[in-house]
Amino acid sequence: MELIQISIYYLFVLLVRIGEGVLYIIALLTKGISLLISRIVFLLKSIKNVILFFLKRLIKAGKTVKKYTHRLIHPKKRISHKEKRQKDLALKPASPKARIRYFFYGTFFSLLFFFIPIAIFLFLQELPSPKALTARQIPQTTKIYDRNGVLLTQIYGPQDRTIVALAEIPDNLKKATIAIEDKNFYTHPGFDVQAIIRALRENISGRSFQGASTITQQLVRSSFLTNEPDIVRKIKEIIIAFWTERIYSKDQILEMYFNQIPYGGTAWGVEAASDVYFGKHVKDLTLAESTFLAGITTAPTFYSPYGQEPNRWKMRQKEVLSQMVRLGFISKKEKQDALSETLQFRNRSVAINAPHFVNYVKDFLAQKYGLAMLERGGLTVTTSLDMTLQKKAEEITSPMELCSSQDLKAVIFLQWSEAVISTTHKAAMLTSRLETANRDHQSNLSPTLQRSQKAIPQQRFLKIILSPILSRVVLPTHLLIMTGNFEEEFPSGQLLVTR
């Protein structure tokens, strides 16, 4: 009796110690779930202490009872030789069935305490760390402005993205996204058990196909994983999402989500999506526009207003607004006002302002910083071009022909070494002709005359300003070429490049 109790006691202690050791190893190696495992270890310790307490009491009680009743219950007797022989025969080798049973027991405990922990460790080692969400270099769009802050063009690779802070995103867009994508965002640990059960029930019943990914899971999938419907990928997604929630706050996760999720085409993030669809900053979005953006993230191509069925998005927008009313985010009147608002979508083909000048700046930046930095570095480039004068120049030269210089009004060229005020396609073509003619003219001069010749300034690029005043006062029969000094806030025609 005592031997059995002691054996059970030490066997249980051994199993508990092995379990604690395995859990501690997993806790040390799997970082993100260390808190959960530490709680499990604490629970095991508590259970162990309670069981050990009762086992000790039972063993102590057993010894006390045995001390006074052993002689009465089990009188001491001499074991005969025959009885000893029968006892030895009882310890014969185990039967084949018993061996099979012991084999399965050994295999089970080997898997439980050795192979499975190793497999879990190797699986977790392959997972990317959520810390890379802030440590990685996120591709951003380079923007080129004129001297007054007017946007000339945007340069980007596969992803058009502009990072914005959560404070710049309107509350309506935040609430709309949470309402339609993850209503329990601020309460779940990275994955929503209720949403998973609901999605399984709907999918099994065949009534509809639903996903159960939280905002955190969508962020993880878009940043590290693929969209393939794979159970292994889903497990990875849940683990990394749980780990992400342990590292970042809810607002940090929401901000990264808004800057990471694709909204259709090359538009990644809400700022780029606001510009692509509505031609405005995200902070200026209305409730109707916010619900449109919140609704298309599920299937941007399907709900695109530029697709074959450009009105599909309206049903999705109505669904988003209804969910917001159901959760108390907006009133029914606000919903009706948003539904009655007519959305003005931006024309997909957007012209580049001052294209020849912009192309020159792009070539210059690509040579200086490299094409990768230009397309993904998120540079802010302020040039010396004045877009107001540029438009005036285009208005003046648009009805004119380039057949002869007599057809042009007053055109003034300024040296590039000072500043770019405005340039037009026609002037760029004339500039090329002038430079070619000047090179041909100077090739026929002596070296001394070439050094003193300044009728037409030598430069890589000529800047022009077209003056309506001169067109009224002067009727030139030739181009007026000036080499005057022009220095304001952009000395030597430098570009102001920031990140």
N, C-alpha and C positions, 0 to 999 in steps of 0.2 A: 504493500500500500504506500509506504513512505517512498520507496524507490520510484514508483510510477509518478507520484506527485512531484518529486524532485526532477524527474526526467521531463515531465510536461513543463515544469517551470523553466528549466534551462533551455528546452527546445523553443519555447515561446520567446524567451529573452534573446536567443540567437536569431530567430526570425525577425524580431523587432529591430535588433541591431543591424541586421543586413538591410532591412527596409529603410532604416534611418540613413545608413551609409549610402545606399543607392539614391535616395531622395536628396541627400546633401550634395552628392556628385552632380546630379542633374541640376540642382539649384545653382551650383557654382558655374556650370557650363552653359546654362541657358538664360542668363542675365534677365531677360524680359519677364520670365514667369517665376523668378526667384521669390517674389513676395508670396505668390500663391503656394508654392511648395513649402516655404517656411511655415506657413499657417498649417499645412497638412502635417508637417513634422511635429509642430507644437501639439496638434490634436493627437497624433500617435503617442507622443510622450505622455500626454495626460491619460490616455486610455491605458498605456502600459503601467503607469504608476498606480492607477486604480486597481487593475487586475493583479499586479504584484502585491498590493496591500492585502487583497482578499486571499491570494494564494498563500502568503506568509501566515495569515491568520489560520487558514485551513491546515497548513502543515504543522503549525504550533499546536493547534487543537488536536490534530491527529497524534502527535507525539504524546500529549498529555493523556489522552484516552488509552493509547497503547501501553503506556507505562503501568496503568492500573488494571487493565483488562486483558493484556496479552496472555498472561498465564491461564486465565479462566477460559478465554475463547480459543487460544492456540496453545494447548499444553505441549510442553517440550517432549519430543519423542525421538527415539533413535531411528534413523533411516537405514533400512536393511539394504544389503547388496542387491537384492532383486529389484527393489524400488528404484535404487540409483541407476541400475541398468535400463529400466523402463523409461526413466527420465532422460537418459542420454539418447535413447532411440527416438524420443519425441523431437529432439533437435535435429531432425533429418533435413536434407537440402530442400529448398522451396520448390514447389511444383511449377510446371511451365506457365500456368495461368498467373501464379504469383509473380514470376519473373517478368512477364509482360506488364503486369500491373505496376511493378516497381520501375520498369523502364519508362512507362508513361509518366509516372510521378516524377522521376528524375528529369525527363525532358521538359515537363511543365515548369518545374521550379528553375531549371536552367534558363528557359526562355524568360520566365518572370523576373529573375534577379540578375541575369547577365546579358543575354542577347537583345532583349527588348530595350533595356536602357541604352545599350550601345547604338542600336538602330535609331532610337529617339535622338540621341546625341548627334549622330551623323546627319540626320534629317534637319535638325535645328541649326547645325553648323552651316548648311547651304543657304539659309535664309538671309536676305539682305537686312542690314541694320536700319531701323527707322531714323537713326541719327543722320543718315545720308540725305534725308529730306531737306535739311538745312545746310548740310556741308557741300552738297553737289552744286555744280554750275548750271543753273536753269537757263535755257535759251531765251533771249529777249530780243525785241525788235529795236533796230536802230532808227532814230527819227532825225530828219534834217529840217531845220527851220531857217527862215530868213532873219534879218537883223532885228525885226520887230516881233518875233515869236510866232510868225505864221508858218504852219506846217507845209513843207514843200513835198515831201514824200516819206515813205517808210520802207525800210529794207529788212527782210527777214528770210530765213530758210524755209524748212518744212513747217515750222511753227511760228505763227504771228502771236507774240505774247508781250504784254506789258505788266509788270508786277505792280500791284496796288496794295495798300494797307487795308486792313479790315475796317478801319474808321472811315475810309472813303467809299465803302460799299453801302448803299442805302438799306435801311432796315426792312423795307418791303421786299427787297431781293433776298435778304437773309431769311426772313420768315417764309417766303414763298418756297425757297429751296429746302428748308427744313421740313415744311409741311408736306411737300410732295415726295421728298427723298428719304427723310429719316426723322419722323416726328418725335422719337425718343432720343434724339442726339445727345441732349445734355444729361441723360440719366444712365445710358447703357455703358458697359466697359469696353466698347469697341465693336461688339457684335450684339445683335438683338435677338434673343432667344424666341421671343414672341413672334417676331417677323419671320424667323426661320420656320417655326411650326406652322404659321399661317400660310407661308409660301408652299410648304410641303403639302399641306391639305388641299390648297387650290390646284397645285400641279397634278397631284394624284387623282383628284376628282375630275380633272380635265376641263373644269369650267373656265380656267384662264391660266396663262403662264405668268408667274410672278417671281421677281427676284427678292432677295432678302438682304442685300448688301447695304450696310450703313454708309454714312458719309465717310467715315474713317476707312472702311474697306474699299470704297471707290477710290479714295486718294491713294491707298497702298497699291491697288491694282493698276491704276493709271501710271504710277511712278515706277513700280518695280516688276510687275507681273504682266501677264497677257489676259486677253478676254476669252480664252478658250474655256468652254464649260467642262472643266475637269475637276473631279473630286479632290485630287491632290492639290491642285491650284487653290481650291476653295479652302482647304485646311490651312495652307500656307497663308492665305489672305486673312483668315480669322486670327491666326497666331500673331502675325505681324501687326494687325490692327490692335489686338490686345496689348501688345508691346508698345505700340505708338501711343496709346492712351496713358501708359505709365510714364512716358517721357515728356509729352507736350500737353498743354492745357487745351480745353475745348475751343477757345477762341483762336489759338494758334493753328489747330487742325482745320478749323473752318476757313481761316485766311489762306492756308496752303491749298485747300480744296478749290477755292474760287480762282486761284492763280494757276491751277494745274489741269482742271477738267477741260476736255475739248468741247467746243460749242458748234462744230461744223466747219468743214473746209480746213483752212489753215488757222482759224481762230481758236486759240487756246487761252483760257482765262476770261474773266468777265470784262476786263477793260478792252481787250481786243474784240470780244464779241459785241460789246456796245458800239464800238467804232464800225465794225463790219456791217452790222444790221441797221444801226440807227444813226451813225455818223456823229456820235456824241460820247462824252465821258460817262463812266458808269455812275458817278455821283449824281448825274443829271437825269437818270432814268425815272420814268413814271411807274405807277403801280402796274399798269397794263403791260408796259415794256418789260418790267421785272418778272412778271408771271410768264411772259413769253419765253424769256431766257431760262427761267427755272424749269420750264416744261420740256424744252427741246434737248436737254442733256441726255435723256434716255435713248433717243434715236435722232440725232441731229439731221441726218439725211432724210429720214422719213417725214419729219415735221418742218423741213426747210421751206421758207416762203418763196424760194427760188426754184423749187422742184416742179415736177409735172403736175402735182396737185398742190398749189400754193396756199390752200385754205385749210389744210389738215391741222395746222397748229392751233386753230381756233377751238377745237374740241379739247385739246390738251390744256390750253389756257383756261378754259372753263372748269376743267377738272382741278387745276391748281387753285383757282379762286374758290371753288366749293370747299376744298380741303382747308383753306385758310379760314373760311367762315366757320367750318365745323370745329376748328381748334381755337376759335376766338381771336385770331390774329387781325381780322378786319370785320367790318359790319356788312350786312347784306346790301346796304346802299352803296358802299365802296365797291362791292363786287359788281353791281349793275353799272356803275359809272365806268369801271374798267372795261367791262364788256362792250359798252357803247362807244368807247374811244377807238378811233380809227388809227391804226399804226401806220406810220410813214416809213417804209423800209428804204434803205439807202440803195442807190443804183450800184450794181456790182462792178461795173466798169468805171473806175475812178481815175480821172486824168491826173498826170503828174504836173505839178506847177514848175515852170521853167525847166523843161526836160533836158535841154542841152547843158545848161549849167549844172543841174543835178547829176547828170551822167559824168560830167567832169569831176565833181566833188566825190562821187562814188569811186571813180578810178583812183583818185588821189588817196582816199581813205583805204582802199584795198591794197594799194602799194605800201602805205605806211604801217597799217595795222594788220593786214592779212584779211582774206575773204571770210575766214571762220569768225574772226572777231567782228567784222562788219555785219554779218548775217545773224550772229547769236550773242553778241556782246552787250546789246542794249545801250549803245552809245547815244548821247544827245549832242547833235552837231548844230551849232549856231553859225550861220554864214553871214557874209557882209551884203548879200543881195537884199534889195528893197522890193518886196513883192508888189507894193502899190505902184512904184515907178515901172516895174516889169509889166504889169497889166496895161499901163498907159502906153508903154512902148509897143506892145502887141497890138493895141487898138490903132495906133498911128500907122504901123507898117503893114497891117493886115490887108488893106485895099491896094497896096502897091505891088508892082512887079519887080523882079530882079533882073530884067533884061538889060537895063542900063542904069547907071548911077543917076542920070538926070531925072528918073522917075521918083527918086527918094526925096523926102524933105530933109530937115536938118538932123543929122546923126552925129553925135559926138562920141569918140572913142577915148577911153581912159586907160592908162597903163594898168596891167594886172598887178603890178608890184604894190599898188596902193589899195584898191578895193574894187569889189564887183558891185555895181549899182543895179544894172539890169542887162539882160541879153535876150535876143530873140533868134529864132531859127534863121531868118533872113540875114540878120547881122552876122551870125556865125558863118554863114556861107560866104558873105562878102569879106569877112575877116580872112578866111582861108584864101580867097582870091587875092586880097591885098598883100598878104604875107608871101604868096607865091610870086606875085608880080614884083614885090620889093626884092626878093632874093634874086630873081632874074636880072633886075635892074642893077643891083649891087655887084653881081658877078662880072659886069662889064666895066666896073670902075677900078681905078688903081687902089692899092692898099691904103694909101694916105687918104684918098677921097672916101673910101669905105668907112674909115674910122671917124671921119667928120660928117658923114651923111646922116642926117636926122630928120629927113622929110617924113618918113614913116617909122615909128618906134618899133624896135625888135622886142618881141615878147612871145611867150608860149600861148597866151590867150588874151584876147582883147575884150574889154568890158565896155558896154555902151549905155548911154542914156539918151532917150529920144525926147526932145523938148518941144512941146506944142507952141511955146512962146517963140522959139526960133523959126518955126514953120510959118508963123504969121509975119514976122519981121524980115526974115532973110529968105531969099529964094536961091539957094545955092545950086550951082550946076555941077558941083563935085562934092565929095565927102570932106567934111571938116575934121581933121585929125588933130587931137590935142594930147600933149604930154604933161599936162599940169599935175600938181600935187593934190591928192585927195586923201586926207587922213582925219578920221573921226575916232569912234570907239574901236575900230578895226584897223589898227596900223599895219601896214605891209600886207594887207589882204589875208590875215591869218584866220584860220578856222578855230572856233571855240568848241573843243570836244570834251565832254564830260560823261561819266557813267553814273 
